[in-house]
């Protein structure tokens, strides 16, 4: 039996937590800052903000007490990328130093590093990351879902694999933890590009031509930023990109569709837009420092979309 804590009580924490708690083999607790959410989960078995019509298993608990981190053996970090590093810094004294920290957030941390790199700088815990094509609604209804575990030491993967054994979540492994993190950011960027194209052209031929070119560009960037080429063939690569680029429930694809239809100004403060813009700017800045931005047509055109007055009708011509 493992003591498992999810920091956060949002959709993905609730969904994965519910799957693990259903085994009745582990103690699974969602650590939240929202008293009403904790009360609702513990008394009504409902997280009304995300799954109002789904009854959670009785073994899934919620708490406001950070002291539960003292005895946690696996801690899933399921809070936004913008706050995750500060949270760990401020609450490090509560965290069991032997616990495996598992990052579920996608995005950059401090100083344009991946979240995993930032975590490795501030704590001595073993670190892992879980990334893949994961809509929380499918997870909580226990439809089979593939997720990549990225970690440097395979013994930690084996620990997580045992925890997820006999559930609807299927894990694959990569020791390329940085590559797994990078792909979770890149797939969001390139999903925006596919959305822009789909908003302008109702053409399967064109969609999959652009999708293929985007996949190639992701592969080259992965290698350039010290990831391993084979990582793109894990669930975190091809699978997550396909889901994010082609499914209309994807927020990044939807952002691309809105841009392609002309519903876009620099004044928009939407969270997905801001994260997309930051990610594009970080990659383009570092690519420019390596004098190779011209080799990446799609991301360089997205940079113009986010930072300049830009005629979106030119997007297709310029990325080919």
Secondary structure, DSSP 8 states (H G I E B T S, - for coil): --EEEEE--SHHHHHHHHHHHTTSSSEEEEE-S-HHHHHHHHHHS-BTTTBTT----TTEEEES-GGGGGG-SEEEE-S-HHHHHHHHHHTGGGS-TTSEEEE---SB-GGG-BHHHHHHHH--S-EEEEESS--HHHHHTT--EEEEEEESSHHHHHHHHHHHTTSSEEEEEES-HHHHHHHHHHHHHHHHHHHHHHHH---HHHHHHHHHHHHHHHHHHHHHTT--GGGGGSIIIIIHHHHHHH-TT-HHHHHHHHHHTT---TT---HHHHHHHHHHHHHHHHHHHTT-GGG-HHHHHHHHHHHS---GGGHHHHH-
